[in-house]
């Protein structure tokens, strides 16, 4: 989709309702459904993080970016995610966290990003994080500068590719909590995107399809 055409839908995006659980559940591993209950989550006193769903023009076409995390000894090693990270007290609010972490991880200054709206928070059981996603837009082509200690590479995804139903698959994976389980996922080129990132993408996709149709 042409980026300027995408911008025409921003007012509708701002006012769009969020499907929340109804969207998340479409891409949730079966083992995670119980953990999505609010009463269960509050008892765990989760840590807080925020991420940025950042749209921008690339050769005049609307894209958004995901990161591939470095390999390390942790539950999110080498996983695909939105730019973002842990809330710090000096941030003041979760939107600032998403902006700060996006700057730190992929080099995009907060001044270049306009936050459009928050999306529904989601709990990640393996790391005990509650993640708050924000939809942001940059109106200029971006030059990404990766933080090598945290980010191995980035994936730039055209909006037109993301909106296709053909990218939704079922994948067999080994995770931090189970081996050889079938999970719903998005397959974009050689990348398999599952878990919390896929669940956030599911809500984003549902909202975009509703607004753009």
Number of C-alpha atoms within 10 A of each C-alpha: 15 16 19 13 13 17 16 11 13 15 11 15 19 13 11 14 12 16 15 19 16 12 20 25 17 14 26 23 18 12 11 16 11 10 13 17 12 10 9 11 19 10 8 11 11 16 14 18 23 28 30 29 25 21 25 25 21 17 10 14 17 23 23 21 19 20 22 19 22 17 15 10 8 10 13 16 14 18 18 25 25 24 27 26 22 18 23 14 9 8 13 10 12 22 23 18 25 30 27 25 24 25 22 18 21 23 16 20 13 16 9 15 21 15 19 17 14 19 19 17 17 21 22 18 16 13 13 14 20 20 25 24 26 23 21 22 21 18 15 14 13 13 9 14 15 19 14 12 10 18 20 16 18 19 17 14 17 19 20 12 14 20 16 11 9 11 16 18 15 16 17 12 13 12 13 11 10 9 10 10 15 13 19 22 25 25 17 15 10 6 13 19 24 25 22 21 24 22 25 26 21 24 23 23 17 17 20 19 12 12 17 14 5
